[in-house]
Amino acid sequence: MASSIVHLAVTDELIKRNDFSDTNRLKFGSVIPDAGDKIPSHLKVSIMDGRKKTYDFDRFRALYGKRMLSDDLYMGYYLHLVQDALYRHFVYDTYHWDPSPTGNIERLHKDYSAVNCYVIRKYGLVNDLEVPDGFEREDINRLCAFDVQGFMSELAAYFLPAAEEPVFFFTKEMSDEFIAEAAEYCCEEIRKIRNGESGINMEEYAWSRAGSVL
């Protein structure tokens, strides 16, 4: 899954190109899935007799399709799932990430810390995100429980100064490439949703259950 900082960078690009009624709710929605258990919060499901997994975009659209048109928090949440699907494709298919060698997963996660600092500077991100009033009563909470306080503390830590370290796999250039591609795709997805057209296909972005960690 893409880091919360990368999600915020993509969302800021979307704000530049689209009209939204409440950008704080949009940005909060774009990162809050990472505050819950990753399976229910990301609507991960098994398909094809259990051979593959995917994000259940169909279920989210069925539950919150109308809400997405009027409430930017739900649009942001949906676009987070879309970006994670794109990120898996980007890392595994475009750049052929191999998680199987010992230590590779930990090295990738360390890359996120280094690249987060770069993305914050490059895209002018600031830690101005606020928890929407009454979030605990939002209907999105029926998906799972969210550790909002813990997540907001974790997010704030990403904005603290950190020494720059060399990266192993996920480079600065890759982050720029992904942010640009994800912003372009999400702009088209927003257009489709607002026009009542079919959105991202969950089967097209399904992946094999074996050998996958993201």
Number of C-alpha atoms within 10 A of each C-alpha: 19 21 17 22 21 25 23 24 24 26 26 18 19 19 15 9 12 10 9 17 10 12 17 18 22 24 26 21 25 26 25 21 28 20 19 18 15 13 13 15 21 25 19 16 15 16 18 10 7 10 12 16 21 21 25 19 21 16 12 19 18 9 13 17 18 15 13 20 16 14 17 22 25 26 25 25 24 24 27 28 24 23 24 19 23 19 21 20 17 18 19 15 10 10 12 10 18 13 17 11 7 8 9 15 16 10 15 17 14 17 19 23 18 21 24 21 20 17 20 18 12 12 15 10 16 11 13 8 15 11 15 13 9 7 12 13 9 12 11 20 13 11 16 17 14 20 14 17 11 10 18 17 10 13 16 13 12 17 16 9 8 12 7 11 11 10 16 13 17 19 17 19 10 15 19 18 12 20 23 14 16 26 22 15 17 22 16 14 19 20 14 14 18 14 10 12 11 11 16 18 14 18 15 9 16 22 20 14 14 9 10 14 11 13
